[in-house]
Amino acid sequence: MKDLLSLLDKNQAPFTVNIYPYLSLQQNPNFPKDYAFFDGAANPIMDGSHVYTNVFDANYDLLVSALIGIGFPNMSIIVGEVGWPTDGEMSANILSAQKFNQELLKHVLSNIGTPLRPGLPLEVYLFALIDEDQKSIAPGNFERHWGIFTFDGQSKYPLDLTGQGQNGSLLKASDVKYLPFRWCVLNPDGDMSKLAENVAYACTYADCTALTYGSSCNSIGGPGNASYAFNSYYQLTNQNADSCYFEGLGMVTTADPSTDSCKFMIEIALSSGLRGPSASLLMPFAGLIALFFFSF
């Protein structure tokens, strides 16, 4: 580490660190929730004369302290990733994600710095622009739901990028072209003895993390769970007719099976000249990516 830091220092390069207060809360049920956000003023943690009201500052200054200890007190720091997921676990939801990211932006844009670096601007990068439905879920089902935007370029929640309480509406992708509005759902007349293996097959390839405990689609019941799994696979294959068979357990409907809390997706239509699901995702985000990364 000392050699690495010497190289960075010689080239006036920053040290990049990822800070995830969400993981502090998710991995420890006794972690104080107000401290995971920026609400810990009532019960601050004292470190000598330094006062900490949130774990973001504490994590940041932990690095500052380590850099001081090894002889690099003035090395610049970039927070390469920080954010809050919106699904996949009890603490991962839209309200919490909006609260954390908004309070983070307010804190960063106030230029108050941290207790060990007061008054110094913080450079942070929000994670992430969009959800990643094929990302590994080894750390947890929330890993696929860090996006501030949905896969089709629609903002999940308002976010004031000025940090000054202004209108928080984010620019969203326009003129998005979708596949036909049809869904694959459970056929109630199918052979239910084959249901479990077919749901497992669908979820092996498609993203079913919204069905897990504490997630947005966890309360839609057994038939709803099967329908969600079938539809996720059906959309993943760009509504291929054969992908809604499931040994007679699937059927196509034009009636939206979504509920208030659980959205059954419709895939984006492939753009002319592009092939594959990932290619179809690029088009609505071309302008959004530029906007997002230059807004700070």
LOPABA-929835 format. One record per residue (C-alpha): x, y, z; residue in three letters; chain. Coordinates in steps of 0.05 Angstrom, whole numbers, plus 5000, padded with zeros to 4 digits. Layout:
residues N
<c1->X | c2->Y | c3->Z | type->Ala | mol->A>
...
END
This chain:
residues 296
<c1->5000 | c2->5000 | c3->5000 | type->Met | mol->A>
<c1->5057 | c2->5048 | c3->5015 | type->Lys | mol->A>
<c1->5087 | c2->5037 | c3->4946 | type->Asp | mol->A>
<c1->5019 | c2->5047 | c3->4914 | type->Leu | mol->A>
<c1->5006 | c2->5111 | c3->4954 | type->Leu | mol->A>
<c1->5076 | c2->5136 | c3->4936 | type->Ser | mol->A>
<c1->5060 | c2->5126 | c3->4862 | type->Leu | mol->A>
<c1->4993 | c2->5163 | c3->4869 | type->Leu | mol->A>
<c1->5025 | c2->5219 | c3->4908 | type->Asp | mol->A>
<c1->5082 | c2->5226 | c3->4857 | type->Lys | mol->A>
<c1->5031 | c2->5235 | c3->4801 | type->Asn | mol->A>
<c1->4982 | c2->5277 | c3->4842 | type->Gln | mol->A>
<c1->4930 | c2->5223 | c3->4832 | type->Ala | mol->A>
<c1->4872 | c2->5212 | c3->4880 | type->Pro | mol->A>
<c1->4857 | c2->5152 | c3->4924 | type->Phe | mol->A>
<c1->4789 | c2->5122 | c3->4905 | type->Thr | mol->A>
<c1->4745 | c2->5089 | c3->4956 | type->Val | mol->A>
<c1->4675 | c2->5060 | c3->4955 | type->Asn | mol->A>
<c1->4631 | c2->5077 | c3->5015 | type->Ile | mol->A>
<c1->4566 | c2->5039 | c3->5027 | type->Tyr | mol->A>
<c1->4527 | c2->5058 | c3->5090 | type->Pro | mol->A>
<c1->4472 | c2->5012 | c3->5065 | type->Tyr | mol->A>
<c1->4517 | c2->4952 | c3->5075 | type->Leu | mol->A>
<c1->4531 | c2->4974 | c3->5147 | type->Ser | mol->A>
<c1->4456 | c2->4971 | c3->5160 | type->Leu | mol->A>
<c1->4442 | c2->4909 | c3->5118 | type->Gln | mol->A>
<c1->4497 | c2->4867 | c3->5150 | type->Gln | mol->A>
<c1->4483 | c2->4886 | c3->5222 | type->Asn | mol->A>
<c1->4410 | c2->4888 | c3->5247 | type->Pro | mol->A>
<c1->4433 | c2->4928 | c3->5308 | type->Asn | mol->A>
<c1->4466 | c2->4983 | c3->5268 | type->Phe | mol->A>
<c1->4432 | c2->5050 | c3->5284 | type->Pro | mol->A>
<c1->4388 | c2->5067 | c3->5224 | type->Lys | mol->A>
<c1->4393 | c2->5143 | c3->5234 | type->Asp | mol->A>
<c1->4469 | c2->5137 | c3->5230 | type->Tyr | mol->A>
<c1->4464 | c2->5100 | c3->5164 | type->Ala | mol->A>
<c1->4429 | c2->5161 | c3->5136 | type->Phe | mol->A>
<c1->4447 | c2->5232 | c3->5159 | type->Phe | mol->A>
<c1->4401 | c2->5234 | c3->5220 | type->Asp | mol->A>
<c1->4449 | c2->5219 | c3->5276 | type->Gly | mol->A>
<c1->4454 | c2->5290 | c3->5305 | type->Ala | mol->A>
<c1->4412 | c2->5270 | c3->5366 | type->Ala | mol->A>
<c1->4461 | c2->5214 | c3->5384 | type->Asn | mol->A>
<c1->4528 | c2->5232 | c3->5353 | type->Pro | mol->A>
<c1->4591 | c2->5192 | c3->5361 | type->Ile | mol->A>
<c1->4649 | c2->5230 | c3->5391 | type->Met | mol->A>
<c1->4721 | c2->5218 | c3->5371 | type->Asp | mol->A>
<c1->4759 | c2->5266 | c3->5414 | type->Gly | mol->A>
<c1->4737 | c2->5335 | c3->5391 | type->Ser | mol->A>
<c1->4708 | c2->5308 | c3->5326 | type->His | mol->A>
<c1->4633 | c2->5297 | c3->5322 | type->Val | mol->A>
<c1->4603 | c2->5244 | c3->5275 | type->Tyr | mol->A>
<c1->4529 | c2->5243 | c3->5258 | type->Thr | mol->A>
<c1->4532 | c2->5194 | c3->5200 | type->Asn | mol->A>
<c1->4571 | c2->5134 | c3->5178 | type->Val | mol->A>
<c1->4590 | c2->5165 | c3->5111 | type->Phe | mol->A>
<c1->4634 | c2->5217 | c3->5145 | type->Asp | mol->A>
<c1->4661 | c2->5165 | c3->5193 | type->Ala | mol->A>
<c1->4681 | c2->5118 | c3->5136 | type->Asn | mol->A>
<c1->4712 | c2->5175 | c3->5097 | type->Tyr | mol->A>
<c1->4752 | c2->5200 | c3->5157 | type->Asp | mol->A>
<c1->4774 | c2->5129 | c3->5173 | type->Leu | mol->A>
<c1->4811 | c2->5131 | c3->5106 | type->Leu | mol->A>
<c1->4837 | c2->5201 | c3->5120 | type->Val | mol->A>
<c1->4864 | c2->5178 | c3->5187 | type->Ser | mol->A>
<c1->4898 | c2->5117 | c3->5155 | type->Ala | mol->A>
<c1->4929 | c2->5162 | c3->5102 | type->Leu | mol->A>
<c1->4955 | c2->5208 | c3->5156 | type->Ile | mol->A>
<c1->4984 | c2->5149 | c3->5194 | type->Gly | mol->A>
<c1->5023 | c2->5124 | c3->5134 | type->Ile | mol->A>
<c1->5050 | c2->5193 | c3->5115 | type->Gly | mol->A>
<c1->5002 | c2->5220 | c3->5063 | type->Phe | mol->A>
<c1->4959 | c2->5271 | c3->5101 | type->Pro | mol->A>
<c1->4941 | c2->5313 | c3->5040 | type->Asn | mol->A>
<c1->4925 | c2->5260 | c3->4988 | type->Met | mol->A>
<c1->4860 | c2->5276 | c3->4952 | type->Ser | mol->A>
<c1->4803 | c2->5225 | c3->4957 | type->Ile | mol->A>
<c1->4748 | c2->5207 | c3->4909 | type->Ile | mol->A>
<c1->4687 | c2->5167 | c3->4931 | type->Val | mol->A>
<c1->4681 | c2->5123 | c3->4869 | type->Gly | mol->A>
<c1->4615 | c2->5091 | c3->4890 | type->Glu | mol->A>
<c1->4561 | c2->5108 | c3->4940 | type->Val | mol->A>
<c1->4487 | c2->5095 | c3->4936 | type->Gly | mol->A>
<c1->4427 | c2->5057 | c3->4962 | type->Trp | mol->A>
<c1->4388 | c2->5000 | c3->4928 | type->Pro | mol->A>
<c1->4313 | c2->5002 | c3->4916 | type->Thr | mol->A>
<c1->4294 | c2->4928 | c3->4920 | type->Asp | mol->A>
<c1->4315 | c2->4858 | c3->4939 | type->Gly | mol->A>
<c1->4316 | c2->4865 | c3->5015 | type->Glu | mol->A>
<c1->4278 | c2->4897 | c3->5073 | type->Met | mol->A>
<c1->4320 | c2->4960 | c3->5077 | type->Ser | mol->A>
<c1->4326 | c2->4966 | c3->5002 | type->Ala | mol->A>
<c1->4267 | c2->5007 | c3->4978 | type->Asn | mol->A>
<c1->4251 | c2->5069 | c3->4939 | type->Ile | mol->A>
<c1->4236 | c2->5113 | c3->4999 | type->Leu | mol->A>
<c1->4301 | c2->5096 | c3->5034 | type->Ser | mol->A>
<c1->4342 | c2->5104 | c3->4969 | type->Ala | mol->A>
<c1->4312 | c2->5172 | c3->4956 | type->Gln | mol->A>
<c1->4323 | c2->5194 | c3->5028 | type->Lys | mol->A>
<c1->4396 | c2->5172 | c3->5029 | type->Phe | mol->A>
<c1->4416 | c2->5199 | c3->4961 | type->Asn | mol->A>
<c1->4381 | c2->5265 | c3->4973 | type->Gln | mol->A>
<c1->4413 | c2->5275 | c3->5041 | type->Glu | mol->A>
<c1->4480 | c2->5254 | c3->5013 | type->Leu | mol->A>
<c1->4475 | c2->5306 | c3->4957 | type->Leu | mol->A>
<c1->4455 | c2->5360 | c3->5007 | type->Lys | mol->A>
<c1->4514 | c2->5342 | c3->5051 | type->His | mol->A>
<c1->4564 | c2->5340 | c3->4994 | type->Val | mol->A>
<c1->4540 | c2->5403 | c3->4960 | type->Leu | mol->A>
<c1->4542 | c2->5442 | c3->5025 | type->Ser | mol->A>
<c1->4618 | c2->5438 | c3->5022 | type->Asn | mol->A>
<c1->4623 | c2->5430 | c3->5097 | type->Ile | mol->A>
<c1->4670 | c2->5371 | c3->5087 | type->Gly | mol->A>
<c1->4682 | c2->5320 | c3->5142 | type->Thr | mol->A>
<c1->4708 | c2->5329 | c3->5214 | type->Pro | mol->A>
<c1->4779 | c2->5313 | c3->5193 | type->Leu | mol->A>
<c1->4775 | c2->5354 | c3->5129 | type->Arg | mol->A>
<c1->4728 | c2->5411 | c3->5146 | type->Pro | mol->A>
<c1->4710 | c2->5458 | c3->5089 | type->Gly | mol->A>
<c1->4741 | c2->5415 | c3->5035 | type->Leu | mol->A>
<c1->4695 | c2->5395 | c3->4977 | type->Pro | mol->A>
<c1->4677 | c2->5322 | c3->4970 | type->Leu | mol->A>
<c1->4679 | c2->5288 | c3->4902 | type->Glu | mol->A>
<c1->4629 | c2->5231 | c3->4898 | type->Val | mol->A>
<c1->4598 | c2->5187 | c3->4844 | type->Tyr | mol->A>
<c1->4529 | c2->5159 | c3->4855 | type->Leu | mol->A>
<c1->4520 | c2->5086 | c3->4843 | type->Phe | mol->A>
<c1->4486 | c2->5070 | c3->4799 | type->Ala | mol->A>
<c1->4453 | c2->5099 | c3->4737 | type->Leu | mol->A>
<c1->4410 | c2->5038 | c3->4721 | type->Ile | mol->A>
<c1->4394 | c2->4970 | c3->4750 | type->Asp | mol->A>
<c1->4435 | c2->4910 | c3->4728 | type->Glu | mol->A>
<c1->4389 | c2->4850 | c3->4722 | type->Asp | mol->A>
<c1->4445 | c2->4800 | c3->4706 | type->Gln | mol->A>
<c1->4492 | c2->4822 | c3->4762 | type->Lys | mol->A>
<c1->4516 | c2->4769 | c3->4812 | type->Ser | mol->A>
<c1->4471 | c2->4765 | c3->4873 | type->Ile | mol->A>
<c1->4524 | c2->4729 | c3->4916 | type->Ala | mol->A>
<c1->4527 | c2->4789 | c3->4964 | type->Pro | mol->A>
<c1->4451 | c2->4794 | c3->4965 | type->Gly | mol->A>
<c1->4390 | c2->4803 | c3->4920 | type->Asn | mol->A>
<c1->4395 | c2->4878 | c3->4927 | type->Phe | mol->A>
<c1->4456 | c2->4878 | c3->4881 | type->Glu | mol->A>
<c1->4412 | c2->4883 | c3->4819 | type->Arg | mol->A>
<c1->4374 | c2->4944 | c3->4843 | type->His | mol->A>
<c1->4423 | c2->5002 | c3->4855 | type->Trp | mol->A>
<c1->4397 | c2->5043 | c3->4796 | type->Gly | mol->A>
<c1->4368 | c2->5112 | c3->4803 | type->Ile | mol->A>
<c1->4334 | c2->5098 | c3->4736 | type->Phe | mol->A>
<c1->4296 | c2->5036 | c3->4715 | type->Thr | mol->A>
<c1->4322 | c2->4994 | c3->4657 | type->Phe | mol->A>
<c1->4280 | c2->5035 | c3->4608 | type->Asp | mol->A>
<c1->4306 | c2->5103 | c3->4630 | type->Gly | mol->A>
<c1->4250 | c2->5124 | c3->4677 | type->Gln | mol->A>
<c1->4271 | c2->5156 | c3->4743 | type->Ser | mol->A>
<c1->4250 | c2->5116 | c3->4803 | type->Lys | mol->A>
<c1->4244 | c2->5177 | c3->4848 | type->Tyr | mol->A>
<c1->4255 | c2->5253 | c3->4848 | type->Pro | mol->A>
<c1->4326 | c2->5276 | c3->4864 | type->Leu | mol->A>
<c1->4347 | c2->5348 | c3->4872 | type->Asp | mol->A>
<c1->4417 | c2->5351 | c3->4842 | type->Leu | mol->A>
<c1->4428 | c2->5421 | c3->4870 | type->Thr | mol->A>
<c1->4419 | c2->5399 | c3->4943 | type->Gly | mol->A>
<c1->4379 | c2->5463 | c3->4956 | type->Gln | mol->A>
<c1->4308 | c2->5437 | c3->4958 | type->Gly | mol->A>
<c1->4291 | c2->5453 | c3->4886 | type->Gln | mol->A>
<c1->4247 | c2->5412 | c3->4840 | type->Asn | mol->A>
<c1->4277 | c2->5342 | c3->4841 | type->Gly | mol->A>
<c1->4250 | c2->5317 | c3->4775 | type->Ser | mol->A>
<c1->4303 | c2->5281 | c3->4735 | type->Leu | mol->A>
<c1->4306 | c2->5280 | c3->4660 | type->Leu | mol->A>
<c1->4279 | c2->5213 | c3->4635 | type->Lys | mol->A>
<c1->4288 | c2->5176 | c3->4570 | type->Ala | mol->A>
<c1->4237 | c2->5197 | c3->4518 | type->Ser | mol->A>
<c1->4206 | c2->5161 | c3->4458 | type->Asp | mol->A>
<c1->4224 | c2->5093 | c3->4487 | type->Val | mol->A>
<c1->4198 | c2->5038 | c3->4442 | type->Lys | mol->A>
<c1->4171 | c2->4976 | c3->4477 | type->Tyr | mol->A>
<c1->4152 | c2->4907 | c3->4453 | type->Leu | mol->A>
<c1->4076 | c2->4895 | c3->4448 | type->Pro | mol->A>
<c1->4039 | c2->4903 | c3->4514 | type->Phe | mol->A>
<c1->4030 | c2->4830 | c3->4530 | type->Arg | mol->A>
<c1->4052 | c2->4788 | c3->4589 | type->Trp | mol->A>
<c1->4065 | c2->4715 | c3->4604 | type->Cys | mol->A>
<c1->4026 | c2->4691 | c3->4665 | type->Val | mol->A>
<c1->4008 | c2->4626 | c3->4701 | type->Leu | mol->A>
<c1->3955 | c2->4584 | c3->4666 | type->Asn | mol->A>
<c1->3909 | c2->4560 | c3->4722 | type->Pro | mol->A>
<c1->3890 | c2->4499 | c3->4681 | type->Asp | mol->A>
<c1->3962 | c2->4474 | c3->4677 | type->Gly | mol->A>
<c1->3993 | c2->4415 | c3->4713 | type->Asp | mol->A>
<c1->4014 | c2->4446 | c3->4780 | type->Met | mol->A>
<c1->4058 | c2->4387 | c3->4797 | type->Ser | mol->A>
<c1->4108 | c2->4416 | c3->4747 | type->Lys | mol->A>
<c1->4103 | c2->4487 | c3->4774 | type->Leu | mol->A>
<c1->4163 | c2->4489 | c3->4820 | type->Ala | mol->A>
<c1->4213 | c2->4463 | c3->4768 | type->Glu | mol->A>
<c1->4187 | c2->4512 | c3->4715 | type->Asn | mol->A>
<c1->4190 | c2->4572 | c3->4761 | type->Val | mol->A>
<c1->4261 | c2->4551 | c3->4780 | type->Ala | mol->A>
<c1->4279 | c2->4546 | c3->4707 | type->Tyr | mol->A>
<c1->4252 | c2->4616 | c3->4692 | type->Ala | mol->A>
<c1->4289 | c2->4646 | c3->4751 | type->Cys | mol->A>
<c1->4354 | c2->4612 | c3->4732 | type->Thr | mol->A>
<c1->4358 | c2->4659 | c3->4672 | type->Tyr | mol->A>
<c1->4312 | c2->4717 | c3->4688 | type->Ala | mol->A>
<c1->4315 | c2->4764 | c3->4747 | type->Asp | mol->A>
<c1->4267 | c2->4743 | c3->4803 | type->Cys | mol->A>
<c1->4299 | c2->4781 | c3->4860 | type->Thr | mol->A>
<c1->4238 | c2->4825 | c3->4869 | type->Ala | mol->A>
<c1->4201 | c2->4762 | c3->4895 | type->Leu | mol->A>
<c1->4247 | c2->4751 | c3->4955 | type->Thr | mol->A>
<c1->4229 | c2->4767 | c3->5027 | type->Tyr | mol->A>
<c1->4221 | c2->4841 | c3->5039 | type->Gly | mol->A>
<c1->4222 | c2->4858 | c3->4965 | type->Ser | mol->A>
<c1->4170 | c2->4896 | c3->4924 | type->Ser | mol->A>
<c1->4135 | c2->4834 | c3->4896 | type->Cys | mol->A>
<c1->4139 | c2->4790 | c3->4957 | type->Asn | mol->A>
<c1->4065 | c2->4797 | c3->4975 | type->Ser | mol->A>
<c1->4032 | c2->4777 | c3->4909 | type->Ile | mol->A>
<c1->4021 | c2->4704 | c3->4929 | type->Gly | mol->A>
<c1->4041 | c2->4638 | c3->4898 | type->Gly | mol->A>
<c1->4005 | c2->4645 | c3->4831 | type->Pro | mol->A>
<c1->4031 | c2->4716 | c3->4826 | type->Gly | mol->A>
<c1->4102 | c2->4693 | c3->4840 | type->Asn | mol->A>
<c1->4097 | c2->4642 | c3->4784 | type->Ala | mol->A>
<c1->4069 | c2->4694 | c3->4736 | type->Ser | mol->A>
<c1->4124 | c2->4743 | c3->4753 | type->Tyr | mol->A>
<c1->4178 | c2->4691 | c3->4741 | type->Ala | mol->A>
<c1->4146 | c2->4668 | c3->4675 | type->Phe | mol->A>
<c1->4138 | c2->4739 | c3->4650 | type->Asn | mol->A>
<c1->4209 | c2->4759 | c3->4668 | type->Ser | mol->A>
<c1->4235 | c2->4701 | c3->4626 | type->Tyr | mol->A>
<c1->4186 | c2->4716 | c3->4570 | type->Tyr | mol->A>
<c1->4209 | c2->4789 | c3->4565 | type->Gln | mol->A>
<c1->4282 | c2->4769 | c3->4571 | type->Leu | mol->A>
<c1->4274 | c2->4728 | c3->4507 | type->Thr | mol->A>
<c1->4240 | c2->4788 | c3->4472 | type->Asn | mol->A>
<c1->4171 | c2->4755 | c3->4478 | type->Gln | mol->A>
<c1->4191 | c2->4693 | c3->4438 | type->Asn | mol->A>
<c1->4127 | c2->4653 | c3->4432 | type->Ala | mol->A>
<c1->4159 | c2->4588 | c3->4455 | type->Asp | mol->A>
<c1->4185 | c2->4621 | c3->4519 | type->Ser | mol->A>
<c1->4115 | c2->4625 | c3->4550 | type->Cys | mol->A>
<c1->4100 | c2->4550 | c3->4546 | type->Tyr | mol->A>
<c1->4130 | c2->4523 | c3->4610 | type->Phe | mol->A>
<c1->4101 | c2->4454 | c3->4598 | type->Glu | mol->A>
<c1->4031 | c2->4483 | c3->4590 | type->Gly | mol->A>
<c1->4035 | c2->4526 | c3->4653 | type->Leu | mol->A>
<c1->4044 | c2->4592 | c3->4617 | type->Gly | mol->A>
<c1->3996 | c2->4633 | c3->4576 | type->Met | mol->A>
<c1->4000 | c2->4701 | c3->4543 | type->Val | mol->A>
<c1->3953 | c2->4757 | c3->4564 | type->Thr | mol->A>
<c1->3942 | c2->4829 | c3->4545 | type->Thr | mol->A>
<c1->3916 | c2->4846 | c3->4615 | type->Ala | mol->A>
<c1->3971 | c2->4878 | c3->4657 | type->Asp | mol->A>
<c1->3981 | c2->4834 | c3->4719 | type->Pro | mol->A>
<c1->4020 | c2->4889 | c3->4755 | type->Ser | mol->A>
<c1->3999 | c2->4912 | c3->4825 | type->Thr | mol->A>
<c1->4010 | c2->4977 | c3->4861 | type->Asp | mol->A>
<c1->4076 | c2->4952 | c3->4890 | type->Ser | mol->A>
<c1->4097 | c2->4901 | c3->4838 | type->Cys | mol->A>
<c1->4111 | c2->4920 | c3->4766 | type->Lys | mol->A>
<c1->4110 | c2->4866 | c3->4711 | type->Phe | mol->A>
<c1->4158 | c2->4892 | c3->4659 | type->Met | mol->A>
<c1->4152 | c2->4899 | c3->4584 | type->Ile | mol->A>
<c1->4219 | c2->4894 | c3->4547 | type->Glu | mol->A>
<c1->4247 | c2->4950 | c3->4504 | type->Ile | mol->A>
<c1->4240 | c2->4938 | c3->4429 | type->Ala | mol->A>
<c1->4304 | c2->4925 | c3->4391 | type->Leu | mol->A>
<c1->4328 | c2->4987 | c3->4354 | type->Ser | mol->A>
<c1->4343 | c2->4985 | c3->4281 | type->Ser | mol->A>
<c1->4414 | c2->4961 | c3->4268 | type->Gly | mol->A>
<c1->4423 | c2->4934 | c3->4339 | type->Leu | mol->A>
<c1->4415 | c2->4863 | c3->4363 | type->Arg | mol->A>
<c1->4407 | c2->4833 | c3->4433 | type->Gly | mol->A>
<c1->4376 | c2->4858 | c3->4498 | type->Pro | mol->A>
<c1->4438 | c2->4897 | c3->4519 | type->Ser | mol->A>
<c1->4438 | c2->4935 | c3->4453 | type->Ala | mol->A>
<c1->4366 | c2->4956 | c3->4462 | type->Ser | mol->A>
<c1->4383 | c2->4986 | c3->4529 | type->Leu | mol->A>
<c1->4435 | c2->5033 | c3->4501 | type->Leu | mol->A>
<c1->4389 | c2->5077 | c3->4459 | type->Met | mol->A>
<c1->4345 | c2->5111 | c3->4512 | type->Pro | mol->A>
<c1->4405 | c2->5124 | c3->4556 | type->Phe | mol->A>
<c1->4451 | c2->5158 | c3->4507 | type->Ala | mol->A>
<c1->4430 | c2->5228 | c3->4530 | type->Gly | mol->A>
<c1->4418 | c2->5208 | c3->4602 | type->Leu | mol->A>
<c1->4489 | c2->5183 | c3->4613 | type->Ile | mol->A>
<c1->4518 | c2->5248 | c3->4590 | type->Ala | mol->A>
<c1->4470 | c2->5288 | c3->4634 | type->Leu | mol->A>
<c1->4481 | c2->5246 | c3->4696 | type->Phe | mol->A>
<c1->4556 | c2->5248 | c3->4697 | type->Phe | mol->A>
<c1->4563 | c2->5321 | c3->4681 | type->Phe | mol->A>
<c1->4509 | c2->5345 | c3->4730 | type->Ser | mol->A>
<c1->4558 | c2->5349 | c3->4787 | type->Phe | mol->A>
END
